[in-house]
């Protein structure tokens, strides 16, 4: 006479079922976190490689935007031209020192970016759209007061508003709503009407735009800076 337990053992024997080996089960379980880590690394590698490929590709979605030839002066009244952008990675933005609205925020965010990219080869360029007021002395004081590294930061000071507009329109395809009459005013309401891009442009060594982000969004600027460090600077 067989017991129910004995019958169950016979059924297991017939099906080939055997109690699992605890050692094998433990080894299998221990592989799960290792497999997950490997998969995460593969995904991260794919994402970052994709970013590098985009920025280092011969053509990007911003390939139609580039720095054209120009002849300005910097904050030391020294001549500066397109060669500033050649062979270097540069973050470019646009301000004027009397700007009553968004410029204080964007230039502060640019300083944050410069700190996050400290000890890298990334440079910074700041174009003033108000060259009559923003003389080399004014721009030097402006950047120094904010704490920018003078070795890595260059002010771009056009000869007049028309040259600033041409710089932004011709190659970069960015609008600039400003004229000499508006810039001659000291009225805050008039100055508020001056419209210019607040974007941060990443310029590649070929003087073409590789990427751009809103300069007035602090969180976006931080992510942009970290992406530049992690992707561009590995090369």
GUSE-226003 format. One line per field, with one value per atom (N, C-alpha, C, O): x, y, z; residue in one letter; atom name; residue number from 1. Coordinates in steps of 0.05 Angstrom, whole numbers. Atoms other than C-alpha are relative to their C-alpha. Example, Ala and Ser with C-alpha at 12.3 -4.5 7.8 and 13.67 -1.06 7.14 Angstrom:
! residues 2
u = c(18 246 18 39 -16 273 -15 -5)
v = c(-24 -90 24 24 -24 -21 22 44)
w = c(0 156 0 13 -1 143 14 18)
aa = c(A A A A S S S S)
at = c(N CA C O N CA C O)
i = c(1 1 1 1 2 2 2 2)
This chain:
! residues 235
u = c(17 0 18 38 -16 27 -13 -38 10 20 -3 9 2 -1 26 32 -27 69 16 30 -15 97 -10 5 11 49 10 16 -10 71 29 36 -28 144 1 17 0 127 -7 4 8 92 22 27 -23 151 22 34 -20 198 -8 9 9 155 2 9 -2 153 29 35 -28 227 4 25 -3 213 17 13 -16 264 1 0 -3 270 25 46 -22 313 24 21 -24 385 2 4 -2 390 24 23 -24 461 -4 5 5 439 -19 -15 20 379 14 8 -14 424 19 21 -18 474 -15 -6 17 418 -9 -8 10 390 22 18 -23 459 7 20 -7 466 -19 -12 20 403 10 9 -9 433 24 27 -23 497 -9 1 11 457 -13 -10 13 416 21 17 -21 480 12 17 -11 509 -18 -9 19 446 -1 -3 0 445 24 22 -24 517 -1 9 2 503 -19 -13 19 443 13 11 -13 483 21 24 -21 541 -12 -2 13 493 -9 -6 11 461 23 21 -21 526 15 23 -13 558 -17 -6 17 497 3 4 -3 506 26 27 -26 580 -2 8 2 563 -15 -7 15 512 17 17 -15 559 25 35 -24 619 -5 14 7 582 6 8 -5 597 -25 -22 25 524 -18 -21 19 475 -26 -27 24 405 3 -13 -6 437 22 34 -22 486 -2 18 4 455 8 8 -7 476 30 41 -29 548 8 -6 -11 591 13 32 -12 606 23 28 -22 664 -9 -30 6 665 26 47 -23 712 -9 -19 8 698 24 47 -21 738 -9 -33 8 740 1 2 2 737 27 28 -25 810 6 28 -2 797 19 29 -16 836 -17 -39 16 813 -6 11 8 775 -17 -33 15 747 -8 -7 11 720 20 12 -20 785 -2 8 5 764 -15 -10 16 716 12 2 -12 761 19 37 -18 793 -7 7 7 757 -30 -46 28 691 -7 6 8 655 -29 -46 28 590 -4 10 5 562 -28 -47 26 506 0 20 5 478 -12 -31 10 467 3 14 -10 470 -3 -22 -4 490 -23 -27 23 430 -26 -47 24 381 -15 -4 14 326 -15 -27 17 294 16 23 -10 325 30 40 -29 399 13 31 -13 417 -2 16 3 389 17 30 -15 421 31 45 -29 490 8 30 -5 485 1 18 0 468 25 36 -25 528 23 41 -21 572 -1 19 4 543 12 26 -10 559 31 44 -29 630 13 35 -11 641 -2 16 3 615 19 25 -19 662 28 45 -26 721 21 14 -21 787 -6 5 4 761 9 17 -9 779 -23 -19 23 710 3 10 -2 711 -27 -47 26 656 3 23 0 638 -27 -48 24 588 -1 15 4 563 -19 -41 18 535 -15 -2 16 479 -2 -15 0 490 28 38 -28 560 6 28 -5 552 3 22 -2 541 20 36 -17 577 28 34 -27 647 18 9 -18 707 3 3 -3 715 -25 -23 25 642 -3 -10 2 643 21 15 -20 708 -9 -6 10 679 -23 -25 24 614 8 -2 -8 648 18 15 -17 700 -17 -13 17 646 -15 -20 15 609 19 10 -19 673 9 21 -8 685 31 45 -28 754 8 -1 -7 786 16 17 -16 830 -18 -9 18 769 -25 -42 25 716 6 23 -5 714 -26 -46 22 667 3 25 1 647 -14 -38 11 636 0 21 1 612 4 2 -3 624 -27 -27 26 549 -22 -16 22 480 -5 -13 4 476 19 12 -19 539 -8 -4 11 509 -22 -24 23 446 9 -1 -11 486 13 9 -13 526 -20 -16 20 463 -18 -26 18 422 13 3 -12 471 7 0 -10 502 -16 -21 13 466 -30 -43 29 396 -17 -39 15 374 -9 7 11 330 11 18 -8 349 -16 -13 18 297 12 5 -13 339 9 17 -11 359 15 13 -16 404 -17 -9 18 345 -8 -8 7 324 23 20 -24 395 8 22 -7 402 -17 -10 18 346 9 23 -5 354 -26 -27 26 280 -2 1 2 271 -22 -19 22 206 8 0 -10 241 20 19 -19 298 -13 -2 14 248 -11 -16 10 225 21 15 -22 293 -2 -2 3 285 24 32 -23 344 -1 -14 -1 360 13 32 -12 374 12 17 -11 400 29 44 -28 466 6 -5 -7 498 27 46 -25 550 12 1 -14 598 23 40 -21 642 26 26 -26 715 -1 18 3 689 -17 -25 16 650 -29 -43 28 584 -14 -2 15 529 -6 -16 4 526 -25 -38 23 471 -7 10 7 433 -23 -40 20 391 -8 6 8 351 18 21 -19 398 -14 -1 14 344 -12 -26 10 327 23 40 -23 375 4 27 -2 360 10 26 -8 368 29 44 -28 434 18 39 -16 461 2 24 -1 441 17 32 -16 472 30 46 -29 538 10 32 -9 541 2 20 -2 527 25 38 -25 583 24 42 -23 631 2 23 0 610 4 14 0 606 22 38 -21 651 27 47 -26 706 13 37 -13 718 19 36 -17 750 26 43)
v = c(-24 0 25 27 -24 67 23 24 -24 133 22 20 -22 197 13 21 -12 224 -17 -7 18 162 2 1 -3 169 25 25 -25 241 -2 9 4 220 -16 -10 16 168 17 15 -18 221 19 24 -18 268 -15 -5 16 211 -4 -3 5 196 25 22 -25 269 10 28 -9 276 24 36 -23 331 -8 -29 5 335 26 48 -24 384 16 4 -16 442 1 -1 -2 447 28 47 -27 505 16 40 -14 521 12 34 -10 528 24 44 -22 571 25 47 -23 617 13 37 -11 624 15 36 -13 642 27 47 -25 695 20 44 -19 725 13 34 -10 735 23 39 -20 779 29 44 -28 844 6 28 -4 834 4 22 -3 825 27 40 -27 888 22 41 -21 929 0 22 2 904 13 28 -12 923 30 44 -29 992 13 35 -11 1004 1 20 1 983 22 35 -21 1030 27 44 -26 1088 5 27 -3 1075 7 24 -6 1075 29 42 -28 1141 20 39 -20 1178 -2 19 2 1151 14 27 -14 1176 30 43 -29 1245 9 30 -7 1246 -1 17 3 1221 24 34 -23 1277 25 40 -24 1331 0 21 2 1305 -7 -9 6 1288 23 46 -22 1327 17 41 -15 1348 -6 -29 3 1360 15 27 -14 1389 30 45 -29 1457 7 29 -4 1450 25 35 -25 1510 25 47 -23 1555 -1 -21 -2 1578 29 48 -27 1637 8 -5 -11 1677 19 25 -19 1725 25 36 -26 1786 13 0 -15 1839 18 40 -14 1862 6 1 -1 1879 -14 -19 14 1844 19 44 -17 1870 14 31 -14 1892 18 27 -17 1931 -12 2 14 1879 -12 -21 11 1856 -30 -45 28 1791 -7 10 8 1752 -29 -41 27 1685 -21 -42 20 1650 -6 -27 6 1655 -26 -41 24 1598 -24 -47 22 1556 -17 -6 18 1495 -3 -16 1 1505 -6 -2 3 1486 25 31 -25 1550 1 -7 -6 1568 30 46 -27 1632 9 -7 -11 1676 30 41 -28 1747 16 6 -17 1803 29 36 -27 1877 9 1 -4 1905 16 15 -16 1952 -15 -4 16 1896 -2 -12 0 1902 -26 -28 24 1834 -26 -33 28 1767 -2 -22 2 1783 -7 -23 7 1782 -30 -42 28 1712 -17 -36 16 1686 2 -18 -2 1714 -14 -24 15 1685 -29 -44 28 1618 -8 -30 5 1624 -3 -19 3 1635 -28 -41 27 1572 -21 -40 19 1534 1 -20 -3 1562 -14 -25 13 1536 -30 -44 29 1467 -11 -34 8 1466 11 12 -9 1492 -22 -45 20 1458 -17 -39 13 1438 19 42 -18 1466 15 28 -15 1496 30 37 -28 1571 13 0 -14 1624 27 41 -26 1683 13 1 -16 1738 24 42 -22 1783 21 14 -21 1850 11 15 -11 1877 31 44 -28 1947 11 20 -7 1965 30 36 -28 2040 4 19 -3 2035 -21 -14 22 1968 1 -15 -4 1992 -23 -37 21 1946 3 -17 -4 1978 -10 -23 8 1966 -31 -42 29 1894 -14 -35 12 1879 1 -18 -3 1906 -19 -31 17 1868 -29 -42 29 1800 -5 -25 3 1812 -1 -17 -2 1831 -27 -34 25 1766 -24 -45 21 1725 -18 -39 16 1699 -1 18 4 1671 16 9 -16 1723 -15 -7 16 1670 -17 -26 17 1632 14 1 -14 1685 25 41 -22 1735 15 3 -17 1793 7 13 -8 1807 26 28 -27 1881 10 17 -9 1900 30 44 -29 1969 15 39 -13 1984 -22 -46 19 1952 -15 -38 13 1937 -24 -45 22 1894 -23 -46 21 1857 -15 -39 13 1844 -18 -40 16 1819 -26 -47 23 1772 -21 -45 19 1741 -10 -33 7 1741 -17 -38 11 1721 -30 -47 27 1658 -16 -40 14 1641 -2 -18 1 1654 6 -5 -8 1686 29 46 -27 1747 20 12 -21 1813 25 38 -23 1868 24 28 -23 1930 19 11 -20 1995 21 21 -20 2054 18 26 -18 2096 -13 1 14 2043 0 4 3 2035 28 29 -27 2111 8 28 -8 2112 -11 -31 9 2107 -8 -14 7 2091 -30 -44 29 2023 -13 -36 11 2013 -4 -24 3 2024 -24 -40 21 1978 -28 -48 25 1924 -10 -34 8 1924 -13 -24 12 1901 -30 -41 29 1828 -13 -7 15 1781 -28 -33 28 1708 -3 11 6 1682 -29 -40 27 1615 -2 17 7 1583 -18 -40 15 1559 -14 -2 15 1504 1 -11 -3 1521 -19 -20 20 1466 12 36 -10 1473 9 22 -9 1484 26 34 -24 1546 -4 15 6 1511 -6 -17 5 1506 -30 -42 28 1435 -5 -26 4 1445 27 45 -25 1500 -6 -23 4 1505 28 47 -25 1560 9 -6 -9 1602 11 16 -11 1627 -22 -16 23 1557 -12 -26 9 1541 -30 -39 29 1466 -10 -28 8 1460 7 -8 -8 1498 -19 -27 19 1451 -26 -38 25 1390 3 -15 -5 1422 0 -12 -1 1436 -28 -35 27 1365 -17 -34 15 1337 7 -10 -8 1378 -12 -22 12 1354 -30 -40 29 1281 -9 -31 10 1279 13 -1 -14 1332 -5 -10 -1 1330 -28 -29 26 1255 -3 -20 2 1267 14 15)
w = c(0 0 0 15 2 -19 13 16 -12 16 -21 -43 20 -19 -6 -29 5 -10 -19 -36 18 -43 -28 -47 27 -101 -13 -37 11 -110 -9 -30 8 -112 -26 -43 25 -165 -24 -45 22 -206 -8 -32 7 -201 -15 -33 13 -221 -29 -47 27 -282 -18 -41 16 -304 -2 -18 1 -292 18 18 -17 -240 24 37 -23 -186 16 5 -16 -128 -11 -15 11 -153 19 43 -16 -130 11 -4 -13 -80 -10 -13 9 -104 -28 -33 27 -176 1 -13 -3 -156 10 1 -11 -115 -20 -22 20 -171 -21 -31 20 -220 10 -4 -11 -173 2 -3 -2 -163 -26 -27 27 -238 -8 -26 8 -242 2 -17 -1 -215 -18 -28 18 -255 -29 -43 27 -319 -3 -24 1 -303 -3 -18 1 -292 -28 -39 27 -358 -21 -38 18 -395 2 -18 -5 -363 -13 -24 12 -384 -30 -43 29 -455 -10 -30 8 -459 3 -15 -4 -429 -21 -31 21 -477 -27 -41 26 -536 -1 -21 -1 -514 -3 -19 1 -502 -27 -37 26 -566 -21 -39 19 -603 1 -19 -3 -574 -12 -25 11 -593 -31 -44 29 -663 -12 -33 10 -671 0 -20 -2 -647 -18 -27 15 -685 -29 -45 28 -749 -18 -9 19 -812 -3 -10 3 -814 24 32 -22 -757 -8 -29 7 -754 0 -10 0 -743 -20 -18 18 -800 -17 -27 16 -837 16 5 -17 -778 5 14 -5 -774 4 -3 -4 -754 -27 -36 24 -816 7 30 -5 -825 13 7 -14 -780 9 10 -10 -754 22 18 -24 -683 17 9 -20 -621 25 28 -25 -554 24 20 -24 -482 5 23 -3 -488 -25 -28 24 -553 -21 -38 19 -591 -23 -18 22 -661 5 15 -2 -662 -25 -34 24 -721 1 23 0 -742 10 19 -9 -725 30 39 -28 -652 3 23 -2 -666 -14 -11 16 -710 17 30 -15 -678 29 44 -28 -612 3 -16 -7 -579 17 36 -12 -559 5 -11 -6 -525 -3 9 7 -553 9 7 -7 -526 -6 -14 8 -535 23 35 -22 -485 -7 -28 -2 -473 29 43 -29 -406 12 37 -11 -399 -1 5 4 -412 27 47 -26 -358 6 27 -3 -368 3 25 -1 -387 1 11 1 -396 26 27 -25 -322 7 18 -5 -318 -18 -10 19 -381 5 3 -5 -365 26 28 -25 -295 -5 6 7 -325 -16 -14 14 -372 19 15 -19 -313 14 18 -11 -281 -19 -10 20 -345 0 -1 0 -345 24 21 -23 -275 -2 7 3 -292 -21 -22 21 -352 6 -12 -8 -313 -5 -2 5 -331 -24 -27 25 -399 -22 -16 22 -468 -12 -33 10 -479 7 29 -3 -489 -1 -7 -1 -482 -15 -13 14 -526 5 5 -7 -509 -19 -18 19 -564 12 20 -8 -544 -25 -46 22 -588 3 -13 -6 -559 1 22 0 -581 6 14 -5 -574 30 39 -29 -499 12 29 -11 -487 -13 -30 10 -501 11 29 -11 -488 31 45 -28 -419 15 36 -13 -402 0 20 2 -426 18 30 -17 -390 30 44 -27 -325 6 27 -2 -337 5 23 -3 -346 24 37 -24 -291 25 43 -24 -241 4 27 -2 -256 6 14 -8 -246 -23 -18 23 -317 -2 4 5 -332 -25 -47 23 -378 -21 -44 18 -409 -19 -40 15 -434 -10 -23 7 -444 -16 -9 18 -501 -6 -13 7 -510 -30 -39 28 -582 -3 3 1 -594 -29 -39 28 -664 -2 18 3 -693 3 10 -2 -694 1 -2 -3 -686 -26 -26 26 -761 -2 -13 1 -755 19 12 -18 -695 -13 -11 13 -734 -23 -26 22 -794 11 -1 -13 -749 7 3 -10 -721 -23 -23 22 -786 -21 -29 24 -840 4 -13 -3 -812 21 17 -22 -748 -3 11 6 -775 25 29 -24 -709 -3 -11 3 -708 21 43 -19 -676 -7 -28 4 -669 16 39 -13 -653 -21 -44 18 -686 17 42 -14 -668 18 39 -15 -644 27 47 -25 -593 19 43 -17 -568 12 32 -10 -560 24 37 -21 -510 27 29 -28 -434 13 37 -10 -426 3 -17 -5 -394 -17 -26 16 -431 -29 -42 28 -498 -1 -19 0 -479 3 -7 -3 -460 -27 -30 26 -532 -18 -39 16 -558 3 25 0 -578 -12 -34 11 -586 12 31 -9 -578 28 34 -26 -508 0 21 2 -534 6 3 -2 -516 -23 -26 24 -580 4 12 0 -580 -28 -46 26 -637 -1 16 3 -663 -11 -18 10 -686 -29 -38 28 -757 -1 -23 -2 -733 -7 -12 5 -745 26 45 -24 -694 2 -17 -4 -665 17 14 -17 -614 12 13 -14 -577 19 14 -21 -514 10 7 -11 -480 24 43 -20 -438 25 45 -23 -391 18 38 -15 -365 16 4 -15 -308 -1 -5 0 -305 -27 -29 27 -381 -4 -17 3 -378 15 4 -16 -324 -16 -17 15 -366 -25 -33 23 -427 6 -8 -8 -391 6 -2 -7 -364 -25 -27 26 -434 -15 -27 14 -463 13 -1 -14 -409 -6 -12 3 -417 -29 -33 27 -492 -17 -29 16 -524 12 -2 -13 -473 2 9 0 -479 -24 -24 24 -547 4 -14)
aa = c(X X X X X X X X X X X X X X X X X X X X X X X X X X X X X X X X X X X X X X X X X X X X X X X X X X X X X X X X X X X X X X X X X X X X X X X X X X X X X X X X X X X X X X X X X X X X X X X X X X X X X X X X X X X X X X X X X X X X X X X X X X X X X X X X X X X X X X X X X X X X X X X X X X X X X X X X X X X X X X X X X X X X X X X X X X X X X X X X X X X X X X X X X X X X X X X X X X X X X X X X X X X X X X X X X X X X X X X X X X X X X X X X X X X X X X X X X X X X X X X X X X X X X X X X X X X X X X X X X X X X X X X X X X X X X X X X X X X X X X X X X X X X X X X X X X X X X X X X X X X X X X X X X X X X X X X X X X X X X X X X X X X X X X X X X X X X X X X X X X X X X X X X X X X X X X X X X X X X X X X X X X X X X X X X X X X X X X X X X X X X X X X X X X X X X X X X X X X X X X X X X X X X X X X X X X X X X X X X X X X X X X X X X X X X X X X X X X X X X X X X X X X X X X X X X X X X X X X X X X X X X X X X X X X X X X X X X X X X X X X X X X X X X X X X X X X X X X X X X X X X X X X X X X X X X X X X X X X X X X X X X X X X X X X X X X X X X X X X X X X X X X X X X X X X X X X X X X X X X X X X X X X X X X X X X X X X X X X X X X X X X X X X X X X X X X X X X X X X X X X X X X X X X X X X X X X X X X X X X X X X X X X X X X X X X X X X X X X X X X X X X X X X X X X X X X X X X X X X X X X X X X X X X X X X X X X X X X X X X X X X X X X X X X X X X X X X X X X X X X X X X X X X X X X X X X X X X X X X X X X X X X X X X X X X X X X X X X X X X X X X X X X X X X X X X X X X X X X X X X X X X X X X X X X X X X X X X X X X X X X X X X X X X X X X X X X X X X X X X X X X X X X X X X X X X X X X X X X X X X X X X X X X X X X X X X X X X X X X X X X X X X X X X X X X X X X X X X X X X X X X X X X X X X X X X X X X X X X X X X X X X X X X X X X X X X X X X X X X X X X X X X X X X X X X X X X X X X X X X X X X X X X X X X X X X X X X X X X X X X X X)
at = c(N CA C O N CA C O N CA C O N CA C O N CA C O N CA C O N CA C O N CA C O N CA C O N CA C O N CA C O N CA C O N CA C O N CA C O N CA C O N CA C O N CA C O N CA C O N CA C O N CA C O N CA C O N CA C O N CA C O N CA C O N CA C O N CA C O N CA C O N CA C O N CA C O N CA C O N CA C O N CA C O N CA C O N CA C O N CA C O N CA C O N CA C O N CA C O N CA C O N CA C O N CA C O N CA C O N CA C O N CA C O N CA C O N CA C O N CA C O N CA C O N CA C O N CA C O N CA C O N CA C O N CA C O N CA C O N CA C O N CA C O N CA C O N CA C O N CA C O N CA C O N CA C O N CA C O N CA C O N CA C O N CA C O N CA C O N CA C O N CA C O N CA C O N CA C O N CA C O N CA C O N CA C O N CA C O N CA C O N CA C O N CA C O N CA C O N CA C O N CA C O N CA C O N CA C O N CA C O N CA C O N CA C O N CA C O N CA C O N CA C O N CA C O N CA C O N CA C O N CA C O N CA C O N CA C O N CA C O N CA C O N CA C O N CA C O N CA C O N CA C O N CA C O N CA C O N CA C O N CA C O N CA C O N CA C O N CA C O N CA C O N CA C O N CA C O N CA C O N CA C O N CA C O N CA C O N CA C O N CA C O N CA C O N CA C O N CA C O N CA C O N CA C O N CA C O N CA C O N CA C O N CA C O N CA C O N CA C O N CA C O N CA C O N CA C O N CA C O N CA C O N CA C O N CA C O N CA C O N CA C O N CA C O N CA C O N CA C O N CA C O N CA C O N CA C O N CA C O N CA C O N CA C O N CA C O N CA C O N CA C O N CA C O N CA C O N CA C O N CA C O N CA C O N CA C O N CA C O N CA C O N CA C O N CA C O N CA C O N CA C O N CA C O N CA C O N CA C O N CA C O N CA C O N CA C O N CA C O N CA C O N CA C O N CA C O N CA C O N CA C O N CA C O N CA C O N CA C O N CA C O N CA C O N CA C O N CA C O N CA C O N CA C O N CA C O N CA C O N CA C O N CA C O N CA C O N CA C O N CA C O N CA C O N CA C O N CA C O N CA C O N CA C O N CA C O N CA C O N CA C O N CA C O N CA C O N CA C O N CA C O N CA C O N CA C O N CA C O N CA C O N CA C O N CA C O N CA C O N CA C O N CA C O N CA C O N CA C O N CA C O N CA C O N CA C O N CA C O N CA C O N CA C O N CA C O N CA C O N CA C O N CA C O N CA C O N CA C O N CA C O N CA C O N CA C O N CA C O N CA C O N CA C O N CA C O N CA C O N CA C O N CA C O N CA C O N CA C O)
i = c(1 1 1 1 2 2 2 2 3 3 3 3 4 4 4 4 5 5 5 5 6 6 6 6 7 7 7 7 8 8 8 8 9 9 9 9 10 10 10 10 11 11 11 11 12 12 12 12 13 13 13 13 14 14 14 14 15 15 15 15 16 16 16 16 17 17 17 17 18 18 18 18 19 19 19 19 20 20 20 20 21 21 21 21 22 22 22 22 23 23 23 23 24 24 24 24 25 25 25 25 26 26 26 26 27 27 27 27 28 28 28 28 29 29 29 29 30 30 30 30 31 31 31 31 32 32 32 32 33 33 33 33 34 34 34 34 35 35 35 35 36 36 36 36 37 37 37 37 38 38 38 38 39 39 39 39 40 40 40 40 41 41 41 41 42 42 42 42 43 43 43 43 44 44 44 44 45 45 45 45 46 46 46 46 47 47 47 47 48 48 48 48 49 49 49 49 50 50 50 50 51 51 51 51 52 52 52 52 53 53 53 53 54 54 54 54 55 55 55 55 56 56 56 56 57 57 57 57 58 58 58 58 59 59 59 59 60 60 60 60 61 61 61 61 62 62 62 62 63 63 63 63 64 64 64 64 65 65 65 65 66 66 66 66 67 67 67 67 68 68 68 68 69 69 69 69 70 70 70 70 71 71 71 71 72 72 72 72 73 73 73 73 74 74 74 74 75 75 75 75 76 76 76 76 77 77 77 77 78 78 78 78 79 79 79 79 80 80 80 80 81 81 81 81 82 82 82 82 83 83 83 83 84 84 84 84 85 85 85 85 86 86 86 86 87 87 87 87 88 88 88 88 89 89 89 89 90 90 90 90 91 91 91 91 92 92 92 92 93 93 93 93 94 94 94 94 95 95 95 95 96 96 96 96 97 97 97 97 98 98 98 98 99 99 99 99 100 100 100 100 101 101 101 101 102 102 102 102 103 103 103 103 104 104 104 104 105 105 105 105 106 106 106 106 107 107 107 107 108 108 108 108 109 109 109 109 110 110 110 110 111 111 111 111 112 112 112 112 113 113 113 113 114 114 114 114 115 115 115 115 116 116 116 116 117 117 117 117 118 118 118 118 119 119 119 119 120 120 120 120 121 121 121 121 122 122 122 122 123 123 123 123 124 124 124 124 125 125 125 125 126 126 126 126 127 127 127 127 128 128 128 128 129 129 129 129 130 130 130 130 131 131 131 131 132 132 132 132 133 133 133 133 134 134 134 134 135 135 135 135 136 136 136 136 137 137 137 137 138 138 138 138 139 139 139 139 140 140 140 140 141 141 141 141 142 142 142 142 143 143 143 143 144 144 144 144 145 145 145 145 146 146 146 146 147 147 147 147 148 148 148 148 149 149 149 149 150 150 150 150 151 151 151 151 152 152 152 152 153 153 153 153 154 154 154 154 155 155 155 155 156 156 156 156 157 157 157 157 158 158 158 158 159 159 159 159 160 160 160 160 161 161 161 161 162 162 162 162 163 163 163 163 164 164 164 164 165 165 165 165 166 166 166 166 167 167 167 167 168 168 168 168 169 169 169 169 170 170 170 170 171 171 171 171 172 172 172 172 173 173 173 173 174 174 174 174 175 175 175 175 176 176 176 176 177 177 177 177 178 178 178 178 179 179 179 179 180 180 180 180 181 181 181 181 182 182 182 182 183 183 183 183 184 184 184 184 185 185 185 185 186 186 186 186 187 187 187 187 188 188 188 188 189 189 189 189 190 190 190 190 191 191 191 191 192 192 192 192 193 193 193 193 194 194 194 194 195 195 195 195 196 196 196 196 197 197 197 197 198 198 198 198 199 199 199 199 200 200 200 200 201 201 201 201 202 202 202 202 203 203 203 203 204 204 204 204 205 205 205 205 206 206 206 206 207 207 207 207 208 208 208 208 209 209 209 209 210 210 210 210 211 211 211 211 212 212 212 212 213 213 213 213 214 214 214 214 215 215 215 215 216 216 216 216 217 217 217 217 218 218 218 218 219 219 219 219 220 220 220 220 221 221 221 221 222 222 222 222 223 223 223 223 224 224 224 224 225 225 225 225 226 226 226 226 227 227 227 227 228 228 228 228 229 229 229 229 230 230 230 230 231 231 231 231 232 232 232 232 233 233 233 233 234 234 234 234 235 235 235 235)
